[in-house]
Amino acid sequence: MRTTPSQDGPRQEAGELALQAAAVLRKNDMGGWTRAAPTLYPHQWSWDSAFIAIGLAHVDIRRAAAEIRSLLNHQWKNGKVPHIVFNPAAPPDSYFPGPEHWASAAPDAPDASSHPAMTSGLCQPPVHAIAARRILEVAESRNEGIEDARRFLRDVYAKLFAWHRYLATNRDRENSGLVTIFHPWESGTDNSPRWFEALERVEVGEGLSYERLDLKHVKDPSERPVQDTYDRFIWLVELIKRTGCDDSAIYTTSPFLVKDVLFSAILVRANEALLEIAEIVEAPYGDRDTIRAWIQRGHGGLDERWDPELELCLDYDLRAGCSLGTRTIAGLSPLFSGSGPAARRKSLLETLDSPFFAGDPDLRWPLPPSTSPGEPRFHPRSYWRGPVWPVLNWLLCWSLERSGEAERAGTLRRASLEQLADGRFGEYYEPFTGEPLGSDGQSWTAAVALDWLANEEAL
Ligand code: 2M8
């Protein structure tokens, strides 16, 4: 990170904020990988790691690469990148469901015989190729570590390709271009009202007994999922474990099977990044054709999910055979993926700026809440039910830039940096008061701040 001249107030503050963000990543650095948060999340989370690598690139290219390499070391034989890699040194009751809970559930895991388990059996949105590509971009812009970044891309390309192939096949048996998730945790937007109706249809069976640990780490329990939702989360884990995490068996038996539009939109962008990587590493032409086909299919699938009444893109419940019509940030997925006709994207930008999202006049900053304040299940403090998530805004900014909306992206970035200016790097933010909620010192929040700050300096 470049230092800023002391006579220049705002730049000085930006330099200070970058130092604070880098300090958060240092504090959460466990030696080659980064825990998601100091106490609430003591392990390595999949999509958190990708964002973390983007931030780390501004500090140390090799360390950024190591973040992704260490996650990919735990990739499953079928290509799946697990949603959590457990930290063997984390205290036994620091996180539930932890490694003991997942033990013996994963014959496909690279370390299947390990007790306790090294990974969870779920996955999360595939930001990794985006992060890998960004590492080289940052190296080039800083003129530092370019050869390290290129070597890293050569080393991880095949793993990233296998990961995307897993999503395009095991998670899309319908060839729809849309990814099927087996658990709300796979969406990353776990507690979102997007999943409410589909979860309602999940009947919790007998004998569920467990102790929640998440509530010990937050001041206010209303910031976390309600008990009824949590029971369903744990019950679904139980059902997935009973199949041995076998995707075909889950497809046949699970009561929760949903086409997730935001996950799918991220995959479209990740495939674009993977295609760029394939060109850089001179991957076989056949691979590149395959990736192009995935991109096309992804756009097509998202187009199909357009709902002309709500004017949003909607998730689809495969079990119930219906759309899930809640107004959340996922509805803006075509803005994340760059899909659909220009007129539709224009109307989505208007929706983004409308009182349904970032244009609500009571918001502390003009940033989109995770769930629209107009939704009956909106909750400004409960995670994914309303608070603002800086990482989603990072993805949105980055995607808007790629779609030629640089000015719109700049506005979002500056408002986001104001949100993060107090240096607490909250997990999420109350949309009306701006209060940081969940965990302080959340790694991915610090990471996206670093990337945004570098972008501001470059202007
Ligand atoms: C939250 O999810 C975990 C389960 O994966 C939890 O609530 O215990 C989500 O915000 C998820 O998107 C994120 O990756 C994880 C760690 O930051 O926390």
Residues whose N, C-alpha, C, O or C-beta is under 5 A from the ligand:
A	BS01	2M8	A36 Y41 W45 D48 W185 G188 T189
